[in-house]
């Protein structure tokens, strides 16, 4: 009987360990998602910068007499 009890305790411990591992995996996945979001934000910022650069070029062209 005591042996069965120890076996059940070991099984509960293994289950807790599996649960901790699943939690660590969920945390890693959340971190990867945050990193993907930061990368998307950096890409949006680069796109805004390219758009501002195009606007500056378009504004300068007529002043330089290129379009006239």
Order of alpha helices (4+ residues) and beta strands (2+ residues): alpha
